[in-house]
Amino acid sequence: MPVYDIAWGGLSPLPAFILRDGTIYSPGVVAAYCGASLLASLLVFQWFQTGSPIVRFYSVRDALELLKACALVAALSAVVLFLISRLEDAPRAVPILHFLLLGAGLLAIRTAIALGQARRDRPAPQANKTVHHVLIIHASRLAWFFCKMVEELAPGDFQIVAILDERAAMRQRSLHGYPVIGAPAELDKVVADYAMHGVRVDQVVVAARPADLSGASWDEICQTCRTRRIALEVLPERLLAAAPAEQAAAPFAVTADPLAEHEMRALIDRPLWKIKRVIDFTIALGVLIFTLPLTAIVCALALIDVGIPVVFWQQRVGRNGTPLYLYKFRTLHAPFDPRTKQRRDAQAPSPIGGFLRRSRLDELPQIWNVLSGDMSLVGPRPLLAADQPPDTTLRLSVRPGLTGWAQICGGKLISAEEKNALDEWYIRHASLRLDATIVLRTTRMLLTSDRRAEKAIALALSERALAAPPTHAAAVAAARDRATL
């Protein structure tokens, strides 16, 4: 029998008296009530075996049994005190408050323990591990069971993105925390929408027999999966879909960095990165408070321009290769018309959207990424998995940033090779003074336009070439030629 059950069983009458009267008028009565509750808890909790269920797998049935035990403890405590003092100094509402506080406290303790255990059991992210995104067709008990199986057996291999169901009553609802976002006939549009956000759907899992779906829906699913080369699994035929065949190459490869192992460790273990985190949080919190009126105005502009939702998210690669959800205010309409479901042609931002992009005001929601610790104020900009360079060991060893050395040395005017070299140069030479320089030059850049810093680019490429294979020689020579012009 857990000690905290008995302890809270004896102490719970005290807050019940305080909530009822705002103070304690009869300390002796309260002490007697606490003693009676402690004695009743010892007997009842032993009888109900409240400590027998494994907290990690606590169920609704276990919670109901616990509440029954709490009700009996409250009733026995009130009876004992009635026999002693006829409850003359105890308000009649105290037994009810006692039961509510006792049950809520014990359930809260178990919830906290379960959450802590789940956090400890969560596998550590692996930089070179491919996550397969799964879309489920048909919201059913089989789909719920599949979600539970994936979370327990393959949390790092599979990620369920959403559920499709052709029944109108299921729209805008969720199953085990995963939203039902449309019908199976809209599979192609949904896959395209997620791809725009940087999430490629790798598998479609049908949680029903094909005969249970309409013929048109099943044909649409098969056609979309064939066209987009998406693995299709039918759960009644195969309960837990196996991971697709190992791909020849991951979306982004994490290879050995040219730096020696001890040099790499020395770079990422510098106290600077911990100091930067404290500074990032402090500044981001201040900026968030200071820009609240501006954020509200930008939110209203986005709402008027493109409607709801006003925030756009895109999955990119964060520190150590973990998924990073980058948030921005929307500046484009949805890729397909919500009424006709027809895909729109290529779009250009409206005047309002163009202004938000030029002024970088669309990136205000990324302050939340800094506060949560997913990003830093200064660092390499996060990239899509498909845009990662061949060697990401150094680049992904630190938090990505709102702005960085590559942004102020050319921004959109530099190539991917030059951008990677500039970002790696920053990581090797990072300092608080350099961060301050980047922030100041970023502020100036917002008022002007992107401009190539040829000397900085040539220096970064030269340093990168000293540690990388000779394939960079041509790029280095070209950069030096431009710098001398």
N, C-alpha and C positions, 0 to 999 in steps of 0.2 A: 504494500500500500504506500503510495508516494507521500513523502513528508509534506510537500506543498499542499496536498489535498487536506491533510489534517490541520496544518497551520492556517490555511484560509478558512476552513470550517470553523475554527475557534475565533478568528478575527472578524469574519464577515458581519456579525451583528453590530459591531461598533459603527461602521459607516452607515448601516441602516438607521440607527438612532440619530446620527448626525444629519442624514438626509431628511428625516422626518421632522425634527425639531430645530435644526440648525445649530444645536449645541447639546451638551449632556447635562440634564438636570439631576439625575440620580445615578451617580457612578456605581453604587452598590448593585442596583438593578441591572445595569449594563454588564457589570462583571459577572453576575449570576447568569445572565443570558448567554454570555460568551462561554462560560463554563459548561452550561447545558448543551450548547451547540457543539463544543469540542467533544463532549462525551457521546453525543448522538452521532457525530461524524465518525468517531472511532468504530462504533457499532455498525452503522449503516454502510459506510464505505467498505468495511470488511465483508459485510453480507453481500453487497452488490459487486464486489471485486472490481472496483473502479480502476484499479491499477493494472488489471490484466490485459486490456487491449494495447496493442503496439501503437504508440502515438503516431509513428510515421505513416501508419495505414488506418488512421482513425476514420470511422464511417458514421453515417447518419444514425444508424441503429445504436452505435456506441454512445453517441451524443444524447439520444433519447433516454437510454438507460441511466446516463449520468444525471440528466435532469430529473428523472424519477427519484433517484437517490437524494438529490438536493431538496426536492419537495418533501420527502420523508424526514430529512434532517430538520428542515424549517418547522414542520408540524410537530415533531417530537420535542424540539427546543421550546416551542410555545406551550405545549402541554406541561412540560416539566416546570416552566416558570409560572404557569397558571396554578399548578398544585402548590407551589411555594408561596406566591404572593398574589394569586388571582389576577395577574397582569395589571395591577392597580397603577403602577408607575410606568407601564409600557404601552404606548399607543397601539391601537388595533392594526394599524397599517404596517407595523414593524415586521411581523412574520412574512408578509408579502414582499416587502423590500428585502428582507433577509434571503428569501428564496431567489429573487431576481439577481441580487449581488453575488450570492454563492454560485449559482449556475453560470452567470456571465464570467466570473473570475476564473472558475475552473476550465471553462471552454477556452477562454483567452490564453491561459497558461498552456493548454494543449496545442492550440493553434500556433503560438510562438515557438514551441518546441518542434512542431512539425515543419514550420517554415525554416527554422535553423538547420534541422536535419536535411531538408531538401536542398538548402544552399550548400551544405557540406558535401552532399552526394552528387551535386552537379558536376559533370566532368569538366576539366579545364580545357579551354579552347586550344585547338591545335592549328598552327598557321598553315600547314600543308595539307589540311583535311578538306575534302570537298563535301559540301552540304547539298543534298538533293531535295529540291523543292517539290512538294506534292500538292496536287489539287484533288479534292474528293468530290465525287458525284453521288448525290442522293444522301440526304440527312436521315439516318436510321440508327437503330441500336448497334448494327454492325459497324457503321461509321464511328460511333462513339467508342466502341470496343477497339477499333483500329487506332484511334487517337490515343487511347490509354496505352495500348501496346507500344506505339511509337515512342511516347514520352518515357516509358519505363525501360524499353529494350534498346532503342536506337536514338536517343535524344541528340546526339552529335552528328548522326548520319542523315537524318530526315528532318525536314521542317515543313509542317503543314501550313499552307498560305491561306486557303479559303475553302468553302464548300459551295457547290452548285446543286440546286434542287428545282425541278420543274413545277412543284406545287406552289401556288401563289401564297398560301398560308404560311409557308416557311420563309418568305422573303423578310429581310431586315431582322432576322433572328440569329441565334448562335447555337452551336452544338459544342459542348465542352470548351467554350471560350473561342471557338473559331467561327467567323461570321459566314452566314449564307448570303452571298452577294448577287446571285442571279440564277438563270436557268441553264441547263446543259447545252441548249441550242446557242447560247452566247459564249461558248467556250473559246472560240477563236478570238473574239473581241477581248475577253478577260485575259487571255494569255498575252495578247498584244499590249494591253494596258499594264500588266505587271512587268513586261519586258522594258517598257518605257521607264519604269521605276528602277531598273537595274536588277530585277528578279526574273530569272529564266525558270519556267516551269519544266521540270525534268520528268515528272511522272503524273499520270492521271489514274486515280484509283477509283473504281466503280464499286460502291458499297451496296450493290443489288445485282440481281440477275439481269442480263440484257433484256429478257422478256418482260421485266417489271417496268422498263422504260418505254416510252413511246418510240415507234420505229424511226421517226424523224430525228429524235434526240440521239438515239444510238448511232444512226448513220452519220450525224454531224460530229459526234465524238470521235468515231473511227476516222473520218475524213480529216479532221483537224490534227489528230495525233499522227496520221501518216504524213500529212503535208509538213508539219513542223517537227517531225522526227521526235515525238514525245513517247516515252514508254507507257503502255496501257496495260493495266492489271485489273482483273475482276475478282473482288474479294471472296465471293462464294466459291470460286475455283482455287483461290490461293489466299489463305487467311492473312498472312503478313507478307506483303510484297518484298521481295529481295532487292537489295541495292542493285542498280544497273551495273552492267559490266564496267570494270575499272577503265577509265578513260586513259588514253595514252599520255595526256598531259592535263594537269589541273587548270582551272580558269586562270589562275596566276601561279607561277612557280616560285617557290622559295628555295633558292639554291645557296650554296656556301658563299659567303661574302669573301671578296678578295682579301680583306683584312684578316690578320691572324686572330685566332679565337680569343686570346688574352687582350688584344687591342680592341676587339669588338666589345668584350665584357667591360673594359675600362670606359668605353664611350657611353654605354647605356646605364652604367652604375654610378655615373657622376652625380653628386648631390644637387647639381643644377636642375635636374628634371623634377625632383621633389619640391625644390623651391619654386620652380615654374608653376607647379600644380597649385600651390598656395596662392601665388600671385594671380593665376588664371581665375581661380574661384572668387577671390576678393574683387577683382576688376569686373568680372562678368556679372556678379551680383549687383555691383554699383551701376553698371551700364544698364542692366535689366530694369532697375528701379528708375534710373534717370530717363530711359527711353520709353517708358510705358505709354505716355501720351502719343509719342511718335508711332509706336507700334500699333496703337489703337487706330490712328489715322491710316496707316498703311493697310491694316486689316480691313478697314472700311472701303478703301480704294479697291483692294483686290475683290472684295465682296461685290461691289458695284460693277467691276470690270468682267470678272469670270464667274461670279456666283460661288456657291458652296460646293465642296469645301475650299477654304481659302488657303490652306496649307498643303504643299506638295512635298512628298517624301521620295527619297531615292536611296536604295541600298548600295553602299560602297564598302570598300575594304578599310578597316580600321587597324588599330595597333595589334600586332601579333597575328594579323590576318583575320581577326574577328569581324563579323558583320557590323557595319555602322549605318544607322539610318540618319541620313542627312535631310534636314528640313529647310524648306524655303516657302515664301509666299508664292502662290501661283500667279503666273503671268500669261499662261495659255489656257484655252478652253480644253475640256476633256477630249481625248482622241476620237471618241465616237459620240454621236448625238444621243442624248438620253431618251428622246422620244422615238426617233426612227431607228435607233440602234445601228445606223449606218456610219461607217468610219469616215471621218473628215479628211480632206486633203491636207497637205503640208500647210502648217500655220505659221504666221508671223505674229509677234507680240503687238498688241494694240498700243496706242500712244502712252497709255497709263502703264502697261506692262513694260514697254521699252524704257520709260523713265525709271521704273523700279529696278530694272536690270542695270542700267547705266550707273545709277547712284548706289548700287549694291544694297538697297533697302530691302530687296526681296530675301536677303540672307539674314535678316534680323532674328528669325526663329533659331538660328544656329547658336545663339547665346545659351539656349537650353542644352545643346550638345556640350558646350564648355562647362556649364555648371554640373552636368551629370558625370563629367570626367571622360567622356568619349573623345573629346577634342581639346585642343589647346588654342590659345589666342594666336600663337605663332608656331608654325611647323609646316611640314609638307602637306599640300592640299590632298584630301582623300580622293582616290580615283575609283572608277568602276573596275570590277574584276577583269573585264576584257581589256582594259587600258593599262594594266600593270606592266612594268618593264620585266625583262627576263629574270633579273636578279633583284629581289625585293627584301633581302635579309636586313640590310641597313635601313632602307626606307620605312619598313613596317615595324621597326624596333622602338619607335617613339609615337606619341599621339599626333595625329594629323592636326592641322591648324586652320583657323579662319583665313589667315594670310600667311605668306611665307616668302623666302628668298627668291624663289622662282617667279612669284607674282610681281615683285617689284623690279625684277631684272628683265622683264619682257612680257610676262603674262601670256596673252593669246598670240603673241608674235614669235614665240619660240617653239621649237620642235619638241616631241616627246623625249628624245635623247638628251637634249639640252636641259629640259625641265628636270629629268631624273638626276642629271649631274649636279645641277644647282641645289636640289633638295638634299643630296648626299653631302655636298660641300657644307650646307648649313648644319647638318647633324654633327659633322666632324668639328666644326668651329663654333657651335652654339654657345652663346653667352647672354647675360641679361642686357649688356650694352648692345649686342647685335639685335636682340629682340626689340629694344627701344628704337633702334635705327629703322628696323623693318616697319614698325607701327607708324613712325613719323612719315616715312616715305610712302606708306600705303595711304595715309590721309592726304598727302599731296597728290598721289596718283588719282584719287577719286575726283579731284578737281581738274585734272588734265586728261591724259590718255596714256595707254601703254607705250613704253619706249624700251627698246633693246639696250641692255648694258653689255656691250660687246666684250669689254675687258673682264667683267665678272664671269661671263659665259665661257670665255676662253680659259680662264683660270680654273673654273670648275671642271671643264672637259679635260684639261691637262692633268689635274689631280686624279680624276677618275681613270684616265688612261694608264697612269702609273701602277694602279692596282688591278686593272681589268685586262682581259685578253687584248691582243693587238687589233681587234675589230673596230676599236674606237679611233684608230689613227687618222682615218680619212676625215671623220667629223671634227677631230681636234685641229687638223690642218686647215680645214675650211673655216673654222671659227677664228683661228689666228689670222687668216687672210682678211676676213671681214674686219677684225679689230684694227688692222693696219691701214684700212682705207680711210 
